[in-house]
Amino acid sequence: MEVPGPTAAIRERLARLYERLPPHERLWLVSYSGGKDSTALLLAALALARERGFRLAVVYNDTGGDPPELRALALDVLRWVAGMGHEIFVTRPERTFFDYLLTRYSPPRWNFRWCCKRLKELPFRRLVEGLARRHKVLNLVGTRRDEARWRDWDVRAVNGRLVYAAPLRDATAGEVWRLVELLARELDAEWIHRRLAGLYAGGRVGRTGCWYCPLVVRDSIYEALRPELLRLKLEVLEAWCSGRRERILELARERPDLVRVTVGEGEISRDYPCGRRCGACQVRKVRERLRELMGAVCC
């Protein structure tokens, strides 16, 4: 199926990668998060795999922080992809966000985002390095430079066995949505576009992230679908900062689907790795803004 307009460049870029780094020479591994960008990339890669007759591998990192509806969609998509004969990998961190929060770290800050490394980078790195010992790997990622200038790269070789490629680099959000719509139709999977668009309010919501992230106050998906998650995030932060960390264990018993904890009360640290510099604390400001937002949501 010919995709009109600028989105054709994405499929052309994948076709060039096929010629330059063919899948019979290296494993094509698609990083999939369930969001709009990685969904567009996955569908484009699936369309090429069907056209050229090769098998993909897809990796999903289950951090425990995705909106429940988005995680449910991602798992449904993975089952659908597996049913087409492609290989699926699901990675998970060694410990949960709340385990680390209770035993080792203070809430993440802009200048110390330990969660990205522990929950995302390390599980993915372990998988990729393990695969790269057996195969040459091309890892396709759904990053776009209009979200962050440091993402302004197309193909980046780590070594002879591992290459990253970002086919969506030049795409706009509108082009991504158009690609999802067209390719879902082409692959007889319009349910993916329908459910994803519903989560993103028809494309009006830009990005989303982990529900417990203390670096984000306003997230349109949570405000629209799960405002109680904002309240739960505020309660977690209030409990940690006030030293009432047993309350987080109580929340884990009340909401085990969201507050995942594997450590016991005897393992809880009473330290404040942040140094309790509360006057300049970013998390304190986030808590204040969440309280204001909760008042607005309640009203």
Steps between C-alpha positions, in 0.01 A plus 500: 500500500641838404495750784458850358674815610800545731432175687626310196850601611471271802432196285772604258746527788409150616544371145849653487584338833384170353752538218781627722447278808293207370316278749671186372825648634377644830201482733251783452385593850216754535478688831130527582352694792132506404505873424415660169856533365613146572164370371553680169851358478384148584222507241737633233755228582227233492382621161856479364552156658181373335601650166858368506433176688713519812452463876522783751575504870311744724597608852266656755629625835238446769602762759172492692455870433289506185136609517306176555302546179816560297671194649194288421508618138875436475459143624216440253719632218786272607269197493383603153859539378599164649208343317657619175813296578726776629713469814398687816719603794360659816758649736441602861721680752660298779307704757199726472496878518351480850759245616776742407312791653460318831852358527749714310400817320312823550231590243660570159601855416584662168872479580478145640263283300608168647170343397582520128820304551366243747158437350563549129862514390648211700230239418515594134880501496516153654269367229676671209849410616390139540351497151806672353720217625304263274392730215579827338211727603322794339292669769219714357387774739209743472674820609425830325712812507208741543469361854866539593793638302739240642298245304608653171663195347397251236735202530751454781742208521611398849735237364507253216232286661249763618349782295216733601271659241225762544281491187250747650764765569351763265133413550251737659234383745235541228697284258542234767124484557437482126747214469337309786158541339608391152722211604250364753248489217752335267581233760132436586557636848285812510425416863853616586444846355155524653611410853822703484321810372248460781780502758654810342165681476496473122860618470454816708722366780870529427699261716457296811736334744513299820203583722719527811758735344556794740645710221165537323202679651253524214451195281193523280448125481485465875284807544255366244500126579641450847502815717528271803856417390600863555356479851684173560827652380452793736433264790818303426711816490343640815564173684863479392588863570333499842674178605176298511636236267290220644211679334648400163482137610135557594435647156665192347254278688209721396608535134734211416425549131660845511730525802720196450718425802705188569699620803387462861468755777835396648677604178368856494771767521442798727767705328448805283746458209382840373655667806163654593575819311127565496519873429631443148348155445333439166284227652362741762391731219342210314307401813369856535388506137337158532302621801377796294415273208314257724286786622421596142422141401275451801310816418 
